[in-house]
Amino acid sequence: MKESSEKVKVLIIGSGPAGYTAAIYAARANLKPVLITGGEPGGQLTTTNDVENFPGYPEGINGPQMMVDLQKQAERFGTDIRYGMVTAVDFSGYPHKATIDDNYEIIADAVIISTGASAKYLGLPSEEKYYNKGVSACAVCDGFFYRGKTVAVVGGGDTAAEEATYLANLCPKVYLLVRRDEMRASKIMQQRVMNSKNIEVLWNTETEEILGDEEEVKGVRVRNNQTGESKDLEISGFFVAIGHQPNTDIFKEYLEMDEAGYLKVQPGSTRTNVEGVFVTGDAADKVYRQAVTAAGTGCMGALDAERFLAAREMEIA
């Protein structure tokens, strides 16, 4: 063992709802977990103003505050939370190894991956300017705030179709901005979009700029990429639905993942193809992507890790 390394029972990589919940359960099981926060401590919820759909908060809660609460709860039971990045892993043998900030090694009997996923954005300066002021990447999370208002969704896949149909139940008018002259979404999702009377699909349409009054979104400027014509649409919410990118690149040498990079788990568990490595939250979940489902799999990951370690101890004994 190198001088700049240490041995732990459980290493948790990531600090969103999945990571902190895994830490709470692992710490209560006396597994003395070490949690490495990653580059965005608290995960995606730290960029969300209001969370109203997480159980137990009847008045809703500010996203960053919710993550602070989860962190405190994990620390209360003895989780060792450290700020840093896992920059490399070695799952080729047992126990498992992880390199922190390129210069420190942690050797772990069990690893729980909770690195999450990042929403893809268009890359417009105005999009960043109005983020959380009318620009969102999650209709299920934020659609409630736009009831009775006109909104736009950008994207042509299943995610965009789902977001648009979800919003159509809340909003009198939904523009769906599709870059091509057809959608990539599955046939059934396309049918749902076409059968929604308050969804207007704008084909061959690119977003040029999000418009607002500095405080909130008021409209969007779009351009037809065939005619070159631009026009302004009056909207209150702009939903980006062009996909998510799971934060899983450092694991690709060792763990099975799908074509999009989501880690594969054994059905009904958080177990990966490598014994003693578990994955929770949005790093594996491309369907639900909610804080509450991430927290649920965080619980599962800790319980799976606890059972794995207990079985190993029995074998050794």
N, C-alpha and C positions, 0 to 999 in steps of 0.2 A: 504494500500500500504506500502510495506516494506521500511525502510530507504534507503537501497541500491538498489533502483529501480527508474525508471522514466517512464513517459508516452509519447509516440510519436504517430503521425498519421500513418506514414508508416515506416516499418522496412524492409530493403533489406538484405538478407542473401547471401553473395557471391559477388565477385568483378571481374568477367570476363566481356566479351563484353555484356552479358545479364544483369548482375547486374549494370554495369556502365550506360548502355543505359536506364534501368529502372530508375536509379537515375536522369539522365538528364531530362527525361520527368516528373518525379514526382516533381523534384525541380522547374521546369518551371511552373508547375501547383500549386505552392505554398503549396505543401504538406509537406515540410520540412523533407525530408527523412533522416533517419539514416542508413548508410550502414556499415555492419560488414564485413571486408575483407575476413575472413577465413584464413586457414593455408597457402594458396598459393595466396597471393595478386596478382590480375591480371589474375589468372586462368592458363589454359594450355598454352596460348599464350606467357606467360613469359618464357617458355622453347623452344620457336620457334625462330630461328634466323631471317629468312626472310619470310614476309607475302606479297605475290604478288597478291592475289586474293580477297582482300578487296577493294570495290569501293572507289575511291577518292585518291588512292596512285599510280600514274602512274609509279613511279620508285620503287614501293614496299616500305616496311617499316620493320624495326626491330621489332619483336614481343613485347619485353619489352617496347620499346619506344612507340608503339601504345597504350599499356595499360596505360602508364604515361599520354599520350595525353587524353585518355578517362577519366582518373581520374581528370585531371585538368579541363576538360570541365564540369564534374559533380560538382566539387567544385566551379566552376565559378558561378553556379546558386544556390549555397547554400547548397549542400549536405554535411551532417556531416559524414565524412568518418573516421571510427575507426578501428584500427588494433586489431584483436582478433578473437576468435572462438565462435560460438554459440554451446554450449555443451549440451543443452537440450531445448525442447520446451514443451509447454502445450497448446494444441488447444482444450481442453475439454470444455471450456466456452468462453465467449466473454467479454472484448477484449482478444486478444491472448498474450501469455507470452513466452519469450525466455530468457534463462540464458546464460550470456556471461562469458566465462572463469571460469565457475563453481562458480562465486561469485557475479554476478551482474545481475539484472533482468530488462529487457525492456518489457513494456506493450504496445502493438501496436494495433491500430484500423484495420490496414491492414498489411499483411506480404507478401512480394514477395520473393520467394525462387529462388536463382540463384547459387546453389552450384555446378553445373556442374557434370562432370564424369571424371574418370581417366582411361587412357588406361592401359590394362594389359600387362605386359612384361614377358619375359621368366625367368628373374632373373639372367642372366649371367653377370659376372663382365665386360666382353668385350662389352656386349650390352650397359651397362651404360657408358663405356669409350668412345664409338663411337656415343653416342646419339647426334643427330644434326651434326654429321660428316659422315653421311651415314646411320645411323639407324633412322628410323621414324616409327610412328604408324598411319600415315595418307597419303595415296597415292594421294588423291585429293589435299591435302595441298602441298606436296613436290615432287610429281611425275615429275613435270615440269623440275626440276633440273637434272633429270636423262634421259632426252631425248637422244636417240641414244646409251644408255649404257645398260649393262646387270645387272639385279637386281634379288633379291629373295624375295618371300613372304612366311611367315610361318603362317600356320593355315589351318583349314579344313571346316570352316563354310561359311555362306553366305558372311560375311565381307571379308574373305580371297579371296573368289571367285570374289567378286566385285573389290577388290583391284588389283588382278592379271589381270582381263580383262581390267580394266582401264589402268594399266601400259602397257599392251600389245599393246595399241594404241600409246604409246610413245617410247617403248623400243624394240630393235630387239630380245631380249631374256629375258624371265621371267621364273625363276624356282619357282614352287609352292611346298613348303615342307610340306607334310602331315604326321602326326605322325602315323596314322593308315593305314589300307589297303583300306579304303574308306573315302569319304568325308561326313561331316554332312550337307553340303549345300543342299538347295532345288534342285530338279531335273533340273529345268530350269537354275539355276546358274551353276550346274555341266556341263550341255550341252554347255553353253557358254565357259566354260574353255576348254572342250574337243574340241570344234570347233575352238579354237584359235591356229593357227599353230605355233606361237612363244611362247606358254606356254608349258613348260615341267614339268609334275607332277612327283615328286619323292615320292613314297609311303613308308610307314614304316620308315620315316626319322626324326631323331632328330637333333637339332642344338647343336653342341658341343662348338663352339667358333666363334666369329666374328674376322676376320683377317684384319689387316691394317698396316699402316706405321706410327702410332701415330697421323697423321693428318687427315686421311680419310680411309674409308672402302676399302679394296682391294679384300676381299674374305670371304668365310664362310666355316668352317669345319663341315661336317655333318656325321652322322653315321646311317647306316641301323640297326634298332633295331631288325631285324630278323637274319641277318648274322653277325652283329657286325662289319662289314667293315666300315672304315672311309675314307672319301675323301674330298679334297678341291675343292670348286667351285670358279671360278674367277668372282667376282661381284663388282659393284660400290655402290649399294644401297641395304639395308636390311630392309624390311617392316614387322613389327610385326602386325598381324591381328588376334589376339586371343580373341578379345572382349574388352569391356569397362565396368567399374563398376561405376554406378551412385553414387554420394556422398549423399545418402538419408537416411542412417540408422537411424538418430535421429528422422525421421518423421514417421517411420513405425507404430507406435502406433495409429496415427491419420489419416494419408492420404492413399488413395488407390494407390497401385502401382502394376506393373506387376511382373511376376516371377523373372525378372532380377533386379528389384528394381527401374525401371523408374516410376516416378510419373505420374498418369493418370490425364488428363485434359478433361474438357467438350469440345466437338468438336468445332473448330473455336474460341476458347478462351484460356485463361490461368487459368481458374477457376478450383479449385480442389473440392473434395467432402466436404470440410469445408468452410463455408461462410467466406469470407474475407481473405482467403489464396490463393495465386496465385503462379504458378510455371513457370519459363522461362528457356530457354537455354537447355543445355545437360542433366540436371536433369530429363527432360521429353522427350527429343528428341533422339531416338536411330536410326533414319533414316539418317538425314543429317549431324548433328554434325559439322557444320561450324561456323566460327566466325560471318559471316554476317547473318545467320539464327538465331543464338543466340541473336544478337543485335536486330533483328526484333521482336523476342518474348519478349525481354526486353521492347521494346516500347509498345507491346500489354499488358504486365503485368501492366505497369504503368497506361495505359488508363483504363484497367479493374478495377484497384484499385481506380482510381479517380472516375469512375462512381459508383462503389460500395459505396464509402464514401458519394458521393453526394446523392445517393438514401437513405442512412441511415439518413442523415441530414433532408431530406424531410419528412421521416417517423416520426422522432422525433418532427419536427416542426408541 
